[in-house]
Amino acid sequence: MPLTFKRSERLSIGTEIELQLVDDERYDLTDRADRADRVVSAVGDRRRVKHELTKSMVELNSSVHRDLDELHAELRALTETVRRSAQRQSCDVCGGGRHLSNDWRKQVISDSARYRQLASRFGYLSKLACVFGQHIHLGVNDGDEAMYLCHALTPYFPQLIALSASSPLYQGVDTHFASSRFSAQNSFPNYGCLEHIYSWCEFNAYYERLNAAGVIENVKDIYWDARPKPELGTVEIRICDTPLRLSHAVRLVGYCRLLADFLLRRRTPIAPEYDAFTHYNKINAYRSGFAAEYVDSATLRRSSLTAHILHTLEALSSCAERQEDRAVLQAIERHVRQGISDSEHIRQMLHNGLPQAQVIKRLCDELLQPAS
C-alpha cells in the first residue's frame, strides 16, 4: 500500500538534538546504575525527551514552529529541565558530535524494541554509532516537493558539515578531521547519498520493493543525508553534528529554512549528477571544514568552501524578508569569516593544556550560552 504523505505548512520548522549524557566526575559518557534512565524518566516528557540508540544519548525533540525565537525558547527550556534532572543524578549534558574519548565497548543499548533489534542485527556497529547529531525538519506540501528539496539541498550539505563540525577526536586521539562523526555511521545500509529518485511515486516504488524483500521494515531504515518524513510532512536533514551551543543549532535551522525557501522560489529541474561529486565535496568538508575545497558539479569550477558559503549568503539575502532571517545570515557570515568551528574551539582548549574532563565540563556550561 503506498505511503501517504501528510501535508504540512511549507517551511514550518522543527529539530531533534542529540546530547551527550556525562558523569560529573570524569565527564565520561554514562549510564551507570541506570542513572541515565532516571534522568529521562524524571523529565516526564517522553515525546520531547528520550534516549536515542544508547542510554548515554539524550534526544530533544522540538514542537513545530514558524518563529526561530520560539524554537530557541522551547529548546532552552527543555535543556534546562534535562540539566536539572541530570545534575540530581550526578550527571550533566553537553553538545558535540562525538565524545572526546568514548569507549564504544562500554555503551549500553536503549530499551526500545527498535534499538534492541538494530543491535541484534548490526552487533558492535550499533555501539560504534554512539555519536551525536542534529536533525532539521522543514515542512513541505507534498511528497514530490519533499523529494525535490532532498536533492536540491544536496550541494549545500558540505556547508552544513563545516558549520556544525564538532567531532575532532575519536577515543582521545585527534582525527585531524573537522567532523569525524560520519565514520561511525557509514557502515549501515541505506546511509549517505540519496538514491536517484525524484518523485513521490518513485519513492513509493523504491520503498515497497525494499520492504517486500525485507531489506527495510519502515522509512526509518532509510538513513539518507536528507529524507522525506511522510508521517510528519517534512524533509529531514541529517548531516549535522550537534553544535556546542543551542543558539547555533537554532541558527542552522534558520539557515536551512532560508536555503529551502530560495530553492523552492527558483525551482528548476534536478539534473542527475554523479554521486562522486557529492562524496568528494562532503569528505573535503568533513576533513577540512571551512578550509575545504569545493567543486561545483555543474560548472566544474573549484573554489574554497568558505567562498561557496559566502556566495550562497549573498544569494539568500533576497529571501531574507524577516528580521530573524537577516540576523541568521549576518551571524553565519560572521561565523564563517572568523573561521573557528566548534571543532577548532575544542582543539584550542586542549592545546592550551586544559585536561579533557575540564574541556567537557566547559562544554556543558557553554550549551546554553549565546553563540559567538
C-alpha positions as CSV (number, residue, x, y, z in Angstrom):
1,M,0.0,0.0,0.0
2,P,1.5,3.4,-1.0
3,L,2.8,5.6,1.8
4,T,0.6,8.7,2.5
5,F,2.5,12.0,2.7
6,K,1.0,14.3,5.3
7,R,0.6,17.9,4.1
8,S,2.4,20.4,6.3
9,E,2.7,24.2,6.3
10,R,5.5,24.9,3.9
11,L,8.8,25.9,5.7
12,S,7.5,25.3,9.2
13,I,10.5,24.2,11.3
14,G,11.5,21.7,14.0
15,T,14.6,20.0,15.1
16,E,16.0,17.0,17.0
17,I,19.2,17.4,19.0
18,E,21.1,14.5,20.5
19,L,23.0,15.5,23.6
20,Q,25.8,13.6,25.5
21,L,25.0,12.4,29.0
22,V,28.2,12.6,31.0
23,D,29.0,11.9,34.7
24,D,30.2,14.9,36.8
25,E,33.4,13.2,37.9
26,R,35.5,12.1,34.9
27,Y,32.9,13.5,32.4
28,D,32.7,10.2,30.6
29,L,29.6,9.1,28.8
30,T,27.4,7.5,31.5
31,D,24.6,5.0,32.0
32,R,25.9,3.8,35.4
33,A,23.4,2.3,37.8
34,D,20.5,3.2,35.5
35,R,21.1,6.9,36.2
36,A,20.5,7.6,32.5
37,D,17.0,6.1,32.8
38,R,16.3,8.2,35.8
39,V,17.4,11.4,34.1
40,V,14.9,10.9,31.2
41,S,12.0,9.5,33.3
42,A,12.3,12.4,35.8
43,V,11.7,14.9,33.0
44,G,8.3,13.1,32.3
45,D,8.0,14.1,28.7
46,R,8.8,11.0,26.6
47,R,7.6,12.7,23.4
48,R,10.2,15.6,23.6
49,V,12.9,14.0,25.8
50,K,14.1,10.4,25.3
51,H,17.1,8.1,24.9
52,E,18.4,7.5,21.4
53,L,20.4,4.4,20.3
54,T,22.3,4.2,23.6
55,K,21.5,5.2,27.1
56,S,24.2,7.9,27.1
57,M,22.3,9.8,24.4
58,V,19.5,12.1,25.3
59,E,17.4,13.4,22.4
60,L,15.5,16.6,22.5
61,N,12.5,16.8,20.1
62,S,11.0,20.2,19.4
63,S,7.5,21.1,18.5
64,V,6.6,22.6,15.1
65,H,7.4,26.3,14.8
66,R,7.4,29.2,12.5
67,D,9.5,31.5,14.6
68,L,13.1,30.9,15.5
69,D,13.0,32.7,18.8
70,E,10.1,30.4,19.9
71,L,12.0,27.3,18.8
72,H,15.0,28.6,20.8
73,A,12.9,29.2,23.8
74,E,11.4,25.7,23.7
75,L,14.8,24.1,23.3
76,R,16.3,26.2,26.1
77,A,13.5,25.3,28.5
78,L,13.8,21.6,27.6
79,T,17.6,21.7,28.1
80,E,17.4,23.4,31.4
81,T,14.9,20.8,32.6
82,V,17.2,18.0,31.4
83,R,20.2,19.5,33.0
84,R,18.5,19.8,36.4
85,S,17.4,16.2,36.1
86,A,20.9,15.1,35.2
87,Q,22.5,17.1,37.9
88,R,20.3,15.4,40.5
89,Q,21.8,12.1,39.3
90,S,25.4,13.5,39.4
91,C,25.4,13.9,35.6
92,D,25.3,16.7,33.0
93,V,24.7,17.2,29.3
94,C,26.7,18.8,26.5
95,G,26.8,19.2,22.8
96,G,29.4,18.0,20.3
97,G,29.2,15.3,17.6
98,R,31.3,12.8,19.4
99,H,32.6,12.3,22.9
100,L,36.3,13.1,23.1
101,S,37.3,9.6,24.4
102,N,34.2,7.4,24.3
103,D,35.0,3.7,24.6
104,W,32.3,2.1,22.4
105,R,32.5,-1.2,24.3
106,K,31.0,0.5,27.4
107,Q,27.9,1.7,25.7
108,V,24.5,0.2,26.7
109,I,21.8,0.0,24.1
110,S,18.5,1.6,25.0
111,D,15.5,-0.5,26.0
112,S,13.4,0.4,22.9
113,A,12.4,-2.6,20.9
114,R,13.6,-0.9,17.7
115,Y,17.1,-0.2,19.1
116,R,17.3,-3.7,20.5
117,Q,16.5,-5.1,17.1
118,L,19.2,-2.8,15.5
119,A,21.7,-4.0,18.0
120,S,20.8,-7.7,17.3
121,R,21.2,-7.1,13.6
122,F,24.3,-4.9,13.5
123,G,26.2,-6.0,16.6
124,Y,29.1,-3.8,17.5
125,L,28.3,-1.3,14.8
126,S,25.3,-0.2,17.0
127,K,27.6,0.8,19.8
128,L,30.2,2.4,17.5
129,A,27.3,4.6,16.3
130,C,27.1,6.3,19.7
131,V,27.6,9.7,18.1
132,F,25.5,12.9,18.3
133,G,23.8,14.8,15.6
134,Q,21.2,17.5,14.9
135,H,18.3,16.7,12.6
136,I,16.5,19.6,11.0
137,H,12.9,19.3,9.8
138,L,11.3,21.6,7.1
139,G,7.6,21.4,6.4
140,V,6.6,20.8,2.8
141,N,3.2,20.5,1.0
142,D,3.6,17.0,-0.6
143,G,5.9,14.1,-1.3
144,D,7.1,15.5,-4.7
145,E,8.1,18.7,-3.0
146,A,10.0,16.7,-0.4
147,M,11.9,14.7,-3.0
148,Y,12.8,17.9,-4.9
149,L,14.2,19.5,-1.7
150,C,16.1,16.5,-0.7
151,H,18.0,16.7,-4.0
152,A,18.2,20.4,-4.3
153,L,19.7,20.8,-0.9
154,T,22.4,18.2,-1.5
155,P,25.0,20.6,-3.0
156,Y,24.8,22.6,0.3
157,F,25.5,19.7,2.6
158,P,29.2,20.4,2.8
159,Q,28.3,23.9,4.1
160,L,26.2,22.3,6.9
161,I,29.0,19.9,7.7
162,A,31.5,22.7,8.1
163,L,29.0,25.0,10.0
164,S,28.2,22.2,12.6
165,A,31.5,20.4,12.8
166,S,32.2,19.5,16.4
167,S,33.7,16.0,16.5
168,P,37.5,16.4,16.1
169,L,38.6,13.5,18.4
170,Y,38.0,9.8,18.5
171,Q,38.9,7.7,21.6
172,G,41.1,10.5,22.8
173,V,43.1,11.0,19.5
174,D,42.8,14.0,17.2
175,T,41.4,12.7,13.9
176,H,42.6,15.8,12.0
177,F,39.0,16.0,10.7
178,A,36.7,18.8,11.5
179,S,33.9,16.3,11.8
180,S,34.6,12.6,12.3
181,R,31.0,11.6,13.3
182,F,30.2,10.2,9.9
183,S,32.7,7.4,10.3
184,A,30.6,5.8,12.9
185,Q,27.6,5.6,10.6
186,N,28.7,4.9,7.1
187,S,28.8,1.1,7.6
188,F,25.0,1.0,7.9
189,P,22.9,0.2,4.8
190,N,21.0,2.9,3.1
191,Y,23.3,5.6,4.6
192,G,24.6,8.8,3.0
193,C,23.7,9.9,-0.5
194,L,20.1,9.8,-1.8
195,E,19.2,7.3,-4.4
196,H,18.3,8.7,-7.9
197,I,14.6,9.0,-7.1
198,Y,12.9,12.2,-8.0
199,S,9.2,11.9,-7.3
200,W,6.9,10.6,-4.6
201,C,5.7,7.9,-6.9
202,E,9.3,6.7,-7.5
203,F,10.0,6.8,-3.7
204,N,6.9,4.6,-3.1
205,A,8.1,2.1,-5.7
206,Y,11.5,2.0,-4.0
207,Y,10.1,1.7,-0.5
208,E,7.6,-1.1,-1.5
209,R,10.3,-3.1,-3.3
210,L,12.8,-2.9,-0.5
211,N,10.1,-3.6,2.1
212,A,8.8,-6.6,0.2
213,A,12.3,-8.0,0.1
214,G,12.9,-7.5,3.9
215,V,15.7,-5.0,3.2
216,I,13.9,-2.4,5.2
217,E,10.9,-2.5,7.6
218,N,9.9,1.1,7.5
219,V,11.0,4.6,6.4
220,K,13.2,4.9,9.5
221,D,15.5,2.3,7.9
222,I,16.5,4.8,5.2
223,Y,19.4,6.8,6.6
224,W,20.0,9.3,3.7
225,D,21.6,12.7,4.4
226,A,18.1,14.1,3.8
227,R,15.0,12.0,3.6
228,P,11.3,12.5,3.3
229,K,9.3,12.0,6.5
230,P,5.7,11.3,5.3
231,E,4.2,10.9,8.7
232,L,5.3,14.4,9.6
233,G,5.1,16.1,6.3
234,T,8.7,17.2,6.4
235,V,12.1,16.9,4.8
236,E,14.6,15.7,7.5
237,I,18.2,16.9,7.1
238,R,20.5,14.6,8.9
239,I,24.0,15.8,8.0
240,C,24.9,18.0,11.0
241,D,26.9,17.3,14.1
242,T,25.3,18.5,17.3
243,P,26.6,22.0,17.8
244,L,28.2,23.0,21.1
245,R,25.6,25.7,21.7
246,L,21.8,25.6,21.3
247,S,21.8,29.1,19.9
248,H,24.0,27.9,17.0
249,A,21.8,24.9,16.5
250,V,18.8,27.2,16.1
251,R,20.8,29.4,13.7
252,L,21.4,26.3,11.5
253,V,17.6,25.6,11.4
254,G,17.1,29.2,10.2
255,Y,19.8,28.8,7.6
256,C,18.3,25.6,6.2
257,R,14.9,27.2,6.0
258,L,16.4,30.1,4.0
259,L,18.1,27.6,1.7
260,A,14.8,25.7,1.2
261,D,12.9,28.9,0.6
262,F,15.4,30.1,-2.0
263,L,15.3,26.7,-3.8
264,L,11.6,26.5,-3.9
265,R,11.2,30.0,-5.2
266,R,13.7,29.3,-8.0
267,R,12.7,25.8,-8.6
268,T,14.4,24.2,-11.6
269,P,14.5,20.6,-12.7
270,I,17.0,18.4,-10.9
271,A,19.8,17.4,-13.2
272,P,21.1,13.9,-12.2
273,E,24.8,14.0,-11.4
274,Y,27.5,11.5,-10.4
275,D,27.5,10.7,-6.7
276,A,31.3,11.0,-6.8
277,F,30.9,14.8,-6.8
278,T,28.8,14.7,-3.7
279,H,31.1,12.3,-1.9
280,Y,34.1,14.4,-2.9
281,N,32.7,17.6,-1.5
282,K,31.4,16.0,1.7
283,I,34.7,14.3,2.6
284,N,36.6,17.5,2.0
285,A,34.2,19.3,4.3
286,Y,34.5,16.5,7.0
287,R,38.3,16.7,6.7
288,S,39.0,20.5,6.5
289,G,35.8,22.3,7.5
290,F,35.8,25.9,6.2
291,A,39.2,25.4,4.6
292,A,37.9,22.6,2.3
293,E,38.0,22.7,-1.4
294,Y,34.6,22.7,-3.2
295,V,33.8,21.6,-6.7
296,D,30.7,22.8,-8.5
297,S,29.5,19.8,-10.4
298,A,27.6,21.9,-12.9
299,T,30.5,24.1,-14.0
300,L,33.4,22.0,-12.7
301,R,34.7,25.2,-11.1
302,R,36.8,24.9,-7.9
303,S,36.6,27.2,-5.0
304,S,37.1,27.2,-1.3
305,L,34.1,26.1,0.7
306,T,34.2,29.4,2.6
307,A,33.8,31.2,-0.7
308,H,30.9,29.0,-1.6
309,I,29.2,29.7,1.7
310,L,29.7,33.5,1.3
311,H,28.4,33.4,-2.3
312,T,25.3,31.5,-1.0
313,L,24.7,34.0,1.8
314,E,24.7,36.8,-0.8
315,A,22.2,34.9,-2.9
316,L,19.9,34.2,0.1
317,S,19.7,37.8,1.1
318,S,16.9,38.3,-1.5
319,C,14.8,35.8,0.5
320,A,15.6,37.3,3.9
321,E,12.4,39.3,4.4
322,R,12.1,38.9,8.2
323,Q,14.5,40.4,10.7
324,E,15.2,37.0,12.2
325,D,16.3,35.8,8.7
326,R,18.6,38.7,8.2
327,A,20.1,38.1,11.6
328,V,20.7,34.4,10.7
329,L,22.6,35.5,7.5
330,Q,24.7,38.1,9.4
331,A,25.6,35.6,12.2
332,I,26.5,32.8,9.7
333,E,28.7,35.3,7.8
334,R,30.4,36.4,11.0
335,H,31.0,32.8,12.0
336,V,32.4,31.8,8.6
337,R,34.7,34.8,8.4
338,Q,36.1,34.0,11.8
339,G,36.8,30.5,10.6
340,I,36.7,29.0,14.1
341,S,34.4,25.9,14.1
342,D,33.3,24.1,17.2
343,S,36.0,21.5,16.5
344,E,38.7,24.2,16.5
345,H,37.3,25.6,19.7
346,I,37.7,22.2,21.3
347,R,41.2,21.8,19.9
348,Q,42.2,25.2,21.2
349,M,41.2,24.3,24.7
350,L,43.1,21.0,24.6
351,H,46.2,22.7,23.0
352,N,46.1,25.3,25.8
353,G,46.6,22.4,28.3
354,L,43.1,22.1,29.7
355,P,42.5,18.4,30.8
356,Q,39.8,16.6,28.9
357,A,37.4,16.4,31.8
358,Q,37.7,20.2,32.2
359,V,37.1,20.7,28.5
360,I,33.9,18.7,28.6
361,K,32.8,20.5,31.8
362,R,33.1,23.8,29.9
363,L,31.1,22.3,27.0
364,C,28.3,21.5,29.5
365,D,28.3,25.1,30.7
366,E,28.5,26.5,27.1
367,L,25.5,24.6,25.9
368,L,23.0,27.4,26.9
369,Q,25.3,30.3,26.2
370,P,24.8,32.6,23.2
371,A,26.6,31.6,20.1
372,S,29.7,33.6,19.2
